[in-house]
Amino acid sequence: MEYSPRLSSNTLTFIMTIEYNGFAYAGFQRQTSTPPNNTTKSNINNSTQDSSVPTRKRPHPSQLASDNKKSNKYAPTTVQQQIENALQQWTYLSVATLRVRGAGRTDKGVHASGQVVAFDVPLNLLQLKDACTNETSEDTDCTETISGHALPILQEACQRFQASNGFNGDVSQSSEGKANNQAFIDFWQVRRAISTRLPPDIVIQTVWIWTGTCPFEARQGIACKTFTYKLRFRSLAHVNTANGDQVVHPICNAGPHLLRRVSDQNNVWLSPWPLDPTILSPACKTFVGTHDFSNFIHKEDKKRAKEKDHTFNLLCFDVCLCQEGEVSMLPPVYNATFTLKAKGFHRQMIRNLVGFVADVARGLQKLESIPLLLQGTKHSTIRVNAAPACGLSLDAVRYECNSFSERLLKSI
């Protein structure tokens, strides 16, 4: 898909790459319906307000966080909800207008270091000339106005973006090469304004402006998603007894308490069982390729397995092992990082894959069982256990070939 460097005729789309610790959140996506527009028309005395600003009543920031309070009373907090609250407090725009959307719906407790999030700002609210028609839209009736704190920053960002693309009222003057070299500006003022209104476990890495002719949808046009899973375990080892028999080393059954570190921050799975590190890599490579993964998805999706095809191509499933600490007489501790790449993953699929690989490495399942499960046939004697969500993280999202996607990946 090819994109030419020009603005949409009515909206300015900001694209952010964010990272977050999902331990305290019920996933990324908001679990309630979109709140209605919370701004109302009001007859405000024109003498107390600048005539260039539409006379609309702006709600107080404390009211924005409590939109649709009754329906959200028992709804768990999500990452998208925190971002929407921060944007509302900064811009005074409604959730429906901002239209915040992400590239992936991470589950409860799952983290991210390369999540892609986009939101929209109507150009008519910026009181600027439209980039495509070169006509002002001040007479356009609107029910919302941008906050006085956000308006100068958003206006400057729009002006800098138009200047970098050479907008002079004629779209043909903007060449693709010029846009690739100059249009990708990190609007740190916007990033700072949003970051100051976010909790410390959500961090904005970069803020860009979409340069395509068609609207940007974070879940469309994805070529590859990269997930990583962190696991710490003790290697399975045996010792000789006085009778000459071999038994498992006692420390292997000590549980995960000896594997804890202060810097974990709920982002690594501490295996309660000892694992054989030599089996991890062969087990992971068995899953690579085009297979039927219906045995490795959430139970609710399994019920619809006959109606929906769960066959797709797993591009990568690798594991990197790193021995921790100095060499001693005790069985070593390993930090394993699993890397999985595909165009998309089904619900709970990655956790099931890692969990089954761990079961094979601890001797609960056999390596020969993997090809049987990948045929899509249900086996009552083979059980798939999901790994905890704490070790999973969305690291990168790569879109179809275009200059914006390449530049976005370099910034992560």
C-alpha positions as CSV (number, residue, x, y, z in Angstrom):
1,M,0.0,0.0,0.0
2,E,1.4,3.3,-1.0
3,Y,0.7,6.6,0.7
4,S,1.4,10.2,-0.5
5,P,2.4,12.8,2.0
6,R,-0.7,15.0,2.6
7,L,-3.1,15.7,5.4
8,S,-6.6,14.5,5.7
9,S,-9.1,17.1,4.6
10,N,-10.8,17.3,8.0
11,T,-8.7,15.7,10.8
12,L,-5.2,15.7,12.0
13,T,-4.2,12.2,13.2
14,F,-1.5,11.9,15.8
15,I,0.2,8.5,16.2
16,M,2.0,7.5,19.4
17,T,4.3,4.6,20.3
18,I,3.7,3.8,24.0
19,E,4.9,1.4,26.6
20,Y,3.1,0.4,29.8
21,N,3.2,-2.1,32.6
22,G,-0.1,-3.9,32.4
23,F,-0.1,-5.4,35.9
24,A,-2.6,-2.9,37.3
25,Y,-4.9,-2.8,34.2
26,A,-7.5,-5.1,32.7
27,G,-5.9,-5.0,29.3
28,F,-5.6,-2.2,26.7
29,Q,-9.1,-1.8,25.3
30,R,-11.8,0.1,27.1
31,Q,-14.5,-2.3,28.3
32,T,-17.4,0.1,28.1
33,S,-19.2,1.8,25.3
34,T,-18.0,5.1,24.0
35,P,-19.2,8.0,26.2
36,P,-21.4,10.6,24.5
37,N,-20.2,14.1,23.7
38,N,-20.0,15.8,27.0
39,T,-19.9,19.4,25.8
40,T,-23.1,21.4,25.7
41,K,-24.1,24.5,23.9
42,S,-24.6,27.5,26.1
43,N,-25.3,31.2,25.7
44,I,-22.0,32.7,27.0
45,N,-21.5,36.5,27.2
46,N,-19.4,37.4,24.2
47,S,-17.8,40.3,26.2
48,T,-16.0,37.8,28.5
49,Q,-14.6,35.7,25.7
50,D,-12.5,36.2,22.6
51,S,-14.7,36.6,19.6
52,S,-12.4,34.4,17.5
53,V,-13.2,31.4,19.8
54,P,-16.6,29.7,19.4
55,T,-18.9,30.4,22.3
56,R,-19.2,26.9,23.7
57,K,-19.1,25.9,27.3
58,R,-16.1,23.9,28.3
59,P,-16.4,21.3,31.1
60,H,-14.0,21.3,34.0
61,P,-11.2,18.7,33.8
62,S,-12.6,16.9,36.9
63,Q,-15.8,16.3,35.1
64,L,-14.1,14.7,32.1
65,A,-12.8,11.8,34.0
66,S,-16.2,11.0,35.3
67,D,-18.0,10.8,32.0
68,N,-20.7,8.1,31.9
69,K,-20.0,7.5,35.6
70,K,-22.9,5.2,36.3
71,S,-22.0,2.8,33.5
72,N,-18.3,2.9,34.4
73,K,-18.8,2.4,38.1
74,Y,-17.9,-1.2,38.1
75,A,-15.8,-1.3,34.9
76,P,-12.1,-2.2,35.4
77,T,-9.5,0.4,34.5
78,T,-7.7,-0.1,31.1
79,V,-4.8,1.5,29.4
80,Q,-7.0,3.1,26.7
81,Q,-9.2,4.6,29.4
82,Q,-6.2,6.2,31.0
83,I,-5.0,7.7,27.7
84,E,-8.5,9.0,26.9
85,N,-8.8,10.6,30.3
86,A,-5.4,12.3,29.8
87,L,-6.4,13.6,26.3
88,Q,-9.7,14.8,27.6
89,Q,-8.2,16.7,30.4
90,W,-5.7,18.3,28.0
91,T,-7.9,19.0,25.0
92,Y,-11.5,19.2,26.5
93,L,-12.6,17.0,23.5
94,S,-15.0,14.1,23.9
95,V,-13.9,10.4,23.6
96,A,-16.0,10.1,20.4
97,T,-14.1,13.0,18.8
98,L,-10.6,11.9,19.8
99,R,-11.3,8.3,18.6
100,V,-8.4,6.7,20.5
101,R,-7.5,3.3,19.0
102,G,-4.6,0.9,19.4
103,A,-2.8,-1.7,17.3
104,G,-3.4,-4.6,19.6
105,R,-5.8,-5.5,22.4
106,T,-3.5,-6.9,25.0
107,D,-5.1,-9.0,27.8
108,K,-5.2,-8.3,31.5
109,G,-1.7,-8.1,33.0
110,V,0.1,-8.0,29.6
111,H,2.7,-5.3,29.1
112,A,3.8,-3.4,26.0
113,S,7.0,-1.6,24.8
114,G,5.9,-0.8,21.2
115,Q,2.1,-0.4,21.2
116,V,0.9,2.0,18.5
117,V,-2.0,4.3,19.5
118,A,-3.7,7.0,17.3
119,F,-6.1,9.8,18.1
120,D,-7.8,12.5,15.9
121,V,-8.1,16.3,16.3
122,P,-10.5,18.1,13.9
123,L,-8.8,20.7,11.8
124,N,-11.8,23.1,12.0
125,L,-11.2,23.3,15.8
126,L,-7.6,24.5,15.2
127,Q,-8.8,27.7,13.4
128,L,-6.2,26.9,10.6
129,K,-6.4,26.8,6.9
130,D,-7.3,23.4,5.5
131,A,-4.3,21.8,4.0
132,C,-6.1,20.5,0.9
133,T,-8.7,23.2,0.1
134,N,-6.8,26.2,1.4
135,E,-10.0,27.5,2.8
136,T,-10.8,28.5,6.4
137,S,-13.4,26.6,8.3
138,E,-14.1,29.1,11.0
139,D,-17.8,29.2,10.0
140,T,-18.2,25.5,10.5
141,D,-20.6,24.8,13.4
142,C,-19.1,22.7,16.1
143,T,-20.2,21.5,19.5
144,E,-16.7,21.4,21.0
145,T,-13.7,23.7,21.5
146,I,-10.2,22.8,22.3
147,S,-8.7,23.8,25.7
148,G,-6.7,27.0,25.8
149,H,-3.7,25.0,27.0
150,A,-3.8,22.6,24.1
151,L,-4.8,24.9,21.3
152,P,-1.4,26.7,20.8
153,I,0.6,23.5,21.0
154,L,-1.7,21.7,18.5
155,Q,-1.7,24.7,16.2
156,E,2.1,24.9,16.2
157,A,2.4,21.2,15.5
158,C,0.0,21.5,12.5
159,Q,1.9,24.5,11.2
160,R,5.3,22.8,11.6
161,F,4.0,19.7,9.8
162,Q,2.5,21.7,6.9
163,A,5.7,23.7,6.6
164,S,7.9,20.6,6.5
165,N,5.8,19.2,3.7
166,G,5.8,22.4,1.7
167,F,2.0,23.1,1.9
168,N,1.2,26.3,0.1
169,G,-2.3,25.5,-0.8
170,D,-1.2,23.2,-3.6
171,V,-0.8,19.5,-2.7
172,S,1.2,18.8,-5.9
173,Q,4.1,20.9,-4.5
174,S,4.7,18.2,-1.8
175,S,7.0,15.6,-3.1
176,E,7.2,12.2,-1.5
177,G,11.0,12.4,-1.0
178,K,10.7,15.7,0.7
179,A,8.1,14.4,3.1
180,N,10.2,11.3,3.9
181,N,13.1,13.5,4.9
182,Q,11.3,16.3,6.8
183,A,7.7,15.3,7.8
184,F,8.6,12.8,10.5
185,I,8.9,15.3,13.4
186,D,8.7,14.1,17.0
187,F,6.3,16.6,18.5
188,W,7.7,16.5,22.0
189,Q,5.5,19.3,23.2
190,V,2.4,17.1,22.6
191,R,4.2,14.2,24.2
192,R,5.0,16.2,27.3
193,A,1.5,17.6,27.6
194,I,-0.1,14.1,27.5
195,S,2.6,12.4,29.7
196,T,2.1,14.8,32.6
197,R,-1.5,13.6,32.8
198,L,-0.7,9.9,32.6
199,P,0.2,7.5,35.5
200,P,3.9,6.5,35.8
201,D,3.3,3.0,34.5
202,I,2.2,4.4,31.0
203,V,5.0,6.1,29.0
204,I,4.8,7.8,25.6
205,Q,7.9,7.2,23.5
206,T,7.2,9.2,20.4
207,V,4.4,11.3,18.8
208,W,4.1,11.6,15.0
209,I,1.5,12.9,12.5
210,W,0.0,10.6,10.0
211,T,1.0,11.5,6.4
212,G,-1.3,9.2,4.4
213,T,-4.2,10.2,2.2
214,C,-6.5,7.6,3.8
215,P,-7.4,7.7,7.5
216,F,-5.0,5.8,9.7
217,E,-6.5,2.7,11.5
218,A,-4.1,1.1,13.9
219,R,-5.5,-2.4,13.4
220,Q,-5.5,-2.3,9.6
221,G,-2.6,-2.9,7.3
222,I,-0.4,-4.7,9.9
223,A,2.3,-6.8,8.4
224,C,3.7,-8.3,11.6
225,K,3.4,-8.1,15.4
226,T,6.3,-9.0,17.6
227,F,5.6,-10.3,21.1
228,T,8.2,-11.4,23.7
229,Y,7.8,-13.5,26.8
230,K,10.2,-13.5,29.7
231,L,10.7,-16.7,31.8
232,R,13.2,-17.4,34.6
233,F,13.8,-21.0,35.7
234,R,16.3,-23.3,37.3
235,S,17.9,-26.0,35.2
236,L,16.8,-29.6,35.9
237,A,19.7,-31.4,37.5
238,H,20.3,-34.8,39.2
239,V,22.6,-35.9,42.0
240,N,23.8,-39.3,43.1
241,T,22.7,-40.7,46.4
242,A,24.7,-42.9,48.7
243,N,23.0,-46.0,47.2
244,G,24.2,-45.0,43.7
245,D,20.7,-43.8,42.5
246,Q,20.1,-40.5,40.8
247,V,17.5,-38.1,42.2
248,V,16.5,-34.6,41.4
249,H,18.6,-32.0,43.1
250,P,16.7,-30.7,46.2
251,I,17.0,-27.1,45.2
252,C,15.0,-27.8,42.0
253,N,11.9,-28.4,44.2
254,A,12.4,-25.2,46.3
255,G,9.8,-23.2,44.2
256,P,10.1,-19.8,42.6
257,H,11.1,-17.9,45.8
258,L,14.8,-18.3,45.1
259,L,14.3,-16.8,41.6
260,R,12.9,-13.5,42.6
261,R,14.7,-10.2,41.9
262,V,14.0,-6.7,43.0
263,S,13.9,-5.4,39.4
264,D,11.3,-7.9,38.2
265,Q,8.3,-5.4,38.4
266,N,5.8,-8.2,37.6
267,N,7.3,-8.6,34.1
268,V,8.7,-12.1,34.2
269,W,7.3,-15.6,35.0
270,L,9.2,-17.4,37.7
271,S,8.8,-21.0,36.9
272,P,7.9,-23.1,39.9
273,W,9.4,-26.2,38.3
274,P,12.9,-27.0,37.0
275,L,13.1,-27.1,33.2
276,D,15.5,-28.7,30.7
277,P,17.0,-25.9,28.7
278,T,18.0,-28.1,25.8
279,I,14.3,-28.9,24.9
280,L,13.1,-25.3,24.7
281,S,14.5,-24.4,21.3
282,P,13.4,-27.6,19.5
283,A,9.9,-27.3,21.0
284,C,9.6,-23.7,19.8
285,K,10.7,-24.4,16.2
286,T,8.1,-27.1,15.9
287,F,5.4,-24.5,16.0
288,V,6.8,-22.3,13.2
289,G,4.9,-22.4,9.9
290,T,1.3,-22.6,8.8
291,H,-0.7,-24.8,11.2
292,D,-4.2,-25.1,12.8
293,F,-3.8,-23.5,16.2
294,S,-7.3,-24.1,17.4
295,N,-5.9,-26.1,20.4
296,F,-3.9,-23.1,21.5
297,I,-6.6,-20.4,21.7
298,H,-9.1,-19.3,24.4
299,K,-11.9,-21.7,25.3
300,E,-14.5,-19.3,24.0
301,D,-12.9,-19.2,20.6
302,K,-12.6,-23.0,20.6
303,K,-16.4,-23.2,20.7
304,R,-16.4,-21.4,17.3
305,A,-13.6,-23.4,15.8
306,K,-16.0,-25.1,13.4
307,E,-17.2,-21.8,12.1
308,K,-13.9,-19.9,12.0
309,D,-10.6,-21.0,10.5
310,H,-7.8,-20.8,13.0
311,T,-5.1,-21.7,10.5
312,F,-2.4,-19.1,10.0
313,N,1.3,-18.7,9.6
314,L,3.5,-18.3,12.7
315,L,6.6,-16.5,11.3
316,C,8.9,-16.8,14.3
317,F,9.1,-18.6,17.6
318,D,12.6,-18.4,19.0
319,V,14.0,-18.6,22.5
320,C,17.2,-16.9,23.8
321,L,18.8,-18.3,26.9
322,C,21.1,-16.4,29.3
323,Q,22.6,-18.0,32.3
324,E,22.3,-15.9,35.4
325,G,25.1,-15.3,38.0
326,E,28.4,-17.0,38.4
327,V,29.1,-20.7,37.9
328,S,28.5,-22.6,41.1
329,M,27.9,-26.2,42.3
330,L,24.2,-25.6,42.2
331,P,22.0,-26.0,39.1
332,P,22.2,-22.8,37.1
333,V,19.3,-20.2,36.7
334,Y,18.4,-19.2,33.2
335,N,16.6,-16.2,31.8
336,A,14.6,-17.2,28.7
337,T,13.2,-14.7,26.3
338,F,10.7,-16.1,23.8
339,T,10.1,-14.1,20.6
340,L,7.0,-14.7,18.5
341,K,6.1,-13.0,15.2
342,A,3.0,-13.2,13.1
343,K,0.5,-11.0,11.4
344,G,-1.9,-11.5,14.3
345,F,-2.5,-13.8,17.2
346,H,-5.6,-15.3,18.6
347,R,-6.9,-14.7,22.1
348,Q,-4.5,-16.2,24.8
349,M,-2.6,-18.0,22.0
350,I,0.9,-16.9,23.0
351,R,0.4,-17.8,26.6
352,N,-0.8,-21.2,25.7
353,L,2.2,-21.8,23.4
354,V,4.7,-20.8,26.0
355,G,2.9,-22.7,28.7
356,F,2.9,-25.9,26.6
357,V,6.6,-25.5,25.8
358,A,7.3,-25.2,29.5
359,D,5.3,-28.3,30.2
360,V,7.4,-30.2,27.6
361,A,10.6,-28.9,29.1
362,R,9.6,-30.1,32.6
363,G,8.6,-33.5,31.4
364,L,4.8,-33.2,31.8
365,Q,4.2,-33.4,28.0
366,K,6.1,-35.0,25.2
367,L,7.7,-33.2,22.2
368,E,5.9,-35.6,19.9
369,S,2.6,-34.2,21.1
370,I,3.1,-30.9,19.3
371,P,2.5,-32.1,15.7
372,L,-0.7,-33.9,16.9
373,L,-2.1,-30.7,18.4
374,L,-1.2,-28.6,15.3
375,Q,-3.5,-30.8,13.2
376,G,-6.5,-29.1,14.9
377,T,-7.9,-32.4,16.3
378,K,-8.9,-32.3,20.0
379,H,-7.0,-34.7,22.2
380,S,-8.5,-35.4,25.6
381,T,-5.2,-36.8,27.0
382,I,-3.1,-33.8,26.1
383,R,-3.8,-30.7,28.2
384,V,-2.7,-27.2,27.3
385,N,-1.9,-24.9,30.2
386,A,-1.6,-21.1,29.8
387,A,1.5,-19.3,31.1
388,P,0.8,-16.3,33.3
389,A,0.2,-12.9,31.7
390,C,3.0,-11.2,33.6
391,G,5.8,-12.3,31.2
392,L,4.1,-11.2,28.0
393,S,4.8,-8.0,26.2
394,L,3.9,-6.4,22.8
395,D,7.3,-5.2,21.5
396,A,6.7,-3.9,18.0
397,V,4.0,-3.5,15.3
398,R,5.2,-3.3,11.7
399,Y,2.8,-2.1,9.0
400,E,2.7,-2.7,5.3
401,C,5.5,-1.3,3.2
402,N,5.5,2.5,3.4
403,S,7.9,5.2,4.5
404,F,6.0,6.0,7.7
405,S,6.2,2.4,8.9
406,E,9.9,2.2,8.3
407,R,10.5,5.5,10.2
408,L,8.1,4.4,13.0
409,L,10.1,1.2,13.5
410,K,13.4,3.1,13.8
411,S,11.9,5.3,16.5
412,I,11.0,2.3,18.7
